[in-house]
Amino acid sequence: MGGQPMKFLVYGCGSIGTRHAKNLRDLGHDVYIYDKDEERAQKLASDGFSVYDFKSHHIQFDGQLVCTPPRLHIPFLEEALKHDANVFVEKPVLIKLDEIDKAYKLLEIAKSKGLTVM
């Protein structure tokens, strides 16, 4: 592994979010987690992860991963872009066609900020 460790925030502590968090940690990165279900977040925190609390502090992340249920992908993508983070969004990016305009607007915001959305 080369380079400096990066700082990531993983939204969603279900199976895929847990897998991504552990893989990033195993690569030597600093990983924070967030889940609306505090009990689920605390369960993963017991494995050595820091739980991110939006109310108490703000940390600049190199990247954020959206691993929530699909209905929450767009709101968390928007949140990540507000904080100038590169973002990985699990599929599907959206589940309602009426969200497509918002998704395109968010991609334009990312492009204008020089951020990557995958």
Steps between C-alpha positions, in 0.01 A plus 500: 500500500637839408406855584345661802196356675178668395196585709164348401143519624273202432127573518312182587619216722316214334684215331641698205592805708674276753688325221619829349598639841704192587668490158601866527631449852694193387663719234622730779246780472323689778131404483203661669152352487148637520164329518162647594459186712734584789499142627623375163772766493609414854523132408749584223674753727575215740721366220718811526328755276424860598134598482447832324251734666373783278393702803826508691774559245602523139795316351633549149493164322692400190208285394156392610319178416120488487399146598153573633168366375446637146228745607769688696770509230413842359475677840836361613662576164380857543638511855841375385520759222413779747824408676706482181562126515554254219218247521439135421129410486382142508256398228237588418572869535129578504177305503246769407503657156390829652846517665686492169510879457641540849760229431613681185519830689716334766730360232534850355584637845766229540645582159510873576690427823738257333367209705454141391170313540510130426 
